[in-house]
Amino acid sequence: MCGINGAVGLKNISELLFEGIRNLEYRGYDSCGVALMNKTRLILKKDVGGVEDVYRKHNVLQLQSNIGIAHTRWATHGKVTQNNTHPFASNDGNFAVVHNGIISNFRPLRDQLQKEGFKFSSETDTEVLAHLLEKFYKSSRDIEKAFVKVLNLIEGTYAIAFISSHLPGQIFCARRESPLMLGIGDEIKFVGSDFSAFIDHTKNAVILDDGEYAILSRDTYVVKNLLSREEITKPITKIEWDSETSRKGGYPHYMLKEIYEQPQTISNALDLEASGLDEIVELFAKSKNSYLLGVGTTFYVAKYAKYVFSQIAQEFYPSISSDEFRVLTNLNKQSLVFSASQSGETFDTLSALKYAKSKGARTAAVVNVMGSSIARLVDKVVLQGSGPEICVISTKAAVSQMVILTVLAMKLALKKKAITRKTYNQHMRALQELPEIIQGILNERSGFIHRLAHKYSGTRNWLYLGRGVYYPIALEAALKMKEVAYVHAEGMPGGFLKHGTLAMIDDDVSSIVFVPPPEDKSLYEATLHSIEEIRARSGFVLGIHFTEQGKNGALYSEELILPKVPPLTAPLIQLVIGQLFAYFTATSLKRNIDKPRSLAKSVTVA
Amino acid sequence: MKAIILSAGEGAHLSPFSETRPISMIGVAGRTLLDNTFGLLKSAGINDIFVVAGHKREKLIEQLQQQDHNGLNLHHVEQKRKLGIGHAVLQVKNKILPGEFFLLAYGDILTADNIFSKIQQSFHSFKCPVASICLPPSNQMFGNVFLNARMEITKIVEKPKGNNLGNYVLSGVFILPASFFKLLESSGNSMEKALKKVVAGEGLRASMWEDEWLDVVYPWEILTANKMIMDSWKETSIAKDATLEANVTLQGIVRIEAGAIIKSGAVLEGPCCIGEKSYIGNNSLVRSYTSVGKNCSVGSGVELKNCVVMDNSQIGRLSFVGDSVLGENVDMGAGCMTVNRDIDWKPISVKNGKRPMATGMKKLGAFLGDGVVVGAGNTIQPGTIVAPGKVLPACYSVKHK
């Protein structure tokens, strides 16, 4: 089992060949080699080891050639040695051959060739091909004729490709029972064991059949029947493939990939250096008036932090949307402006921070992208280490920021003795359990969420309701729905209902309620009360809650039941549910998940 | 990459259609499930295909040998004894070289988009064994797959306990190394056990499939499969030598194959398809999601709706066939009716063998096995299954003495 790759084009192909053969490495990995053409002279580089090692060792990428063949081997005949590695050159050095398969009659052929004076350098079956080509070329002076003669002589299975200095712009290839296909690009042609070899460069493939051979050159290719030597018109197969998808691993979209990465990114957030966080806590402690800043998702992160700082550390810091910052603040040298940004390039946040600096305020930020403008601008920065977030819609970065802000609030509370060490440790344990709980939810609840989202994907208006810290969660979950599914979703505090919103409740407006765990007694009861208000008007309610099924009778129209968790992390878990609900609604509605219409990843304009 | 398609199973739940054919030979939207699989494999760049044939293999082998396969290299391997899926996979052992990876797919699953491209792309990025997973419409009959963020499958639960699990399941498409055969052999030919060994050993990555996916288990799911394929159609096609008489109305996406004859006054509401050399009589109404196979004859004034009529069947004049599946060589007399709903709109149960099965569908007609003869004037109760070859006498309200 081996992999073959070849390319002939206009420019230097040695790098393309490298990428292609590396993509074929799964087919064999004990040794590899490449044959290139320096003007009219063949150059062979081959060795034992993986593709990257061999390329590095022999500086293959520095060689220039616009034609070449490469091979990665998994030994069947002959040991794993440099001599047994493909490609093989003929004695006169004018032919270089790669082969996948087994030439079953190679022994008698080799004996014959040896009698005629050909020298063999390896134990492989393949080497006979190179010498046979040289021998038959000498008599006919026609490479194609020589090739056909060789193919008619050999028995067994093969996919063969070779180049020759006699015709330095052509690749010859053929197959019998071993896969081989051609890649047809503009001004470049490929041959490969499968289309991984060339899929990054062309999606047009011609699949060779048994008893056919092909000749490729930069601009054209021809496939012929081995018996009749007549040209065959082969259909071009369009490979449905994009290399973007490959980078997503097995995930259909980056958004889901990033949702699934959250257990890991939360762990990363909890493993951040304590000293860096302590410095920021110090800033909060020293400042006379602090502001939490963000825009879009990060504004909701800031809003969430406002509740957490208030509840855990008994400190009230206003959260302000970056774009509204200038008109709302009163800054001086005792102020602290703390902002959150995934990209660290967000225009509104950046200009708000610059404004704060101009007023002499201290600044700090939690940012995902190292070396970004915000990271460089602020006095203290926490790099959250969530890894690249590619989907335009923020998921893992936002949840990690929420976790980091929770830790900051806990540290501040401990410092000013608003909580005991024991409570601090309890909170810490709750956070440390969070990755596993989220993993469990992803593994056991995705199917339910998918079914619910699919069933209600026709809903055009959602109210997302939450009380207390669940209110920013409702806001953020609703934003996900707006961004990815283009569905109207309004985050709102539960208490707002009877002050106006309740009038909207009818068949066209459905509600999702983020219900706190019953341990959070007053918040829990107040939330149930909100639900009753909606149900009394025959409104639809999807309840996301932590109590047993059916415990609250017919309170919910639909329910999504979550395992029992500590109240500290319950909102974060519900946010993950909100992310998945938005995601699956969007897939049901066939939205452009990773690049929603009208939106861009980092908003670097005003 | 080589592909192995498993088409050996008996599919007992699919009676009466599985009694006379492998499941993968059931025709929907004008082609068999197997043809659909072949088409997807081809556009995924796979053309060396081994089909494991077992139950009713003659029919499958005959088709593999007869058809022009559009450049695919099709081979069949026989599983002569009914020893399960793992054993079926082992029949292909000597076709896969050491170190080689192969694609394995169950023959009774159906997707409209290309699940094989998707899993190959995942394989391309992981370069290790991959299993395709999906979220099925219900988890009742499937297992549960647990993942971590790197898409590694950490656990496979075959029969989840309690109703609290709802998640990804194996969708019946895998890319596995040749060493999998050894694992199968050391696991008593159990597919589940061997997969668990891959999970514990080399590791098994997941490739998420989010588009529609169907495992055709019950006869009424043939209608679901039919709809799924027809919904993926993008354009109308009418063969050059099909005959459409004057005053034929075509609406929506319609496929008419070579040699078909559509008589004057017929209305075809797409999506629907009329197979090769089939005949649609005057003033017939062919409504959406109707698939008529090859060489069928539909008499004048017949109404067809959301139904699959397999090859060589006849439907007599002034009949109604709706929400029903007719096998091959069915001969339905004139003036027959497949009643497709209960008088009080209750969901229809299907009685097949011992006990009735709830389908949850409010509209469902009849399922007539291959070669069933329905005499003229019969009215068939919703959810009726008729065994292959059965002859139902005609219903006369007036008889000669």
Interface residues (C-beta under 8 A of the other chain):
Chain A: M1 N23 E25 Y26 R27 G28 W74 T76 P179 M181 D194 F195 S196 I199 A205 I207 D209 D210 K234 P235 T237 K238 I239 E240 W241 D242 T245 S246 R247 K248 G249 G250 Y251 P252 L256 K257 Y260 E261 Q262 P263 Q264 Q439 L442 N443 E444 R445 S446 G447 F448 H450 R451 I561 T587
Chain B: M1 K2 K42 S43 A44 G45 N47 D48 G71 N73 L97 P98 G99 E100 F101 N114 S117 K118 Q120 Q121 S122 F123 H124 S125 F126 K127 C128 V130 L135 P136 P137 S138 N139 N144 F146 L147 N148 A149 R150 M151 N164 L165 G166 N167 Y168 R205 A206 S207 M208 W209 E210
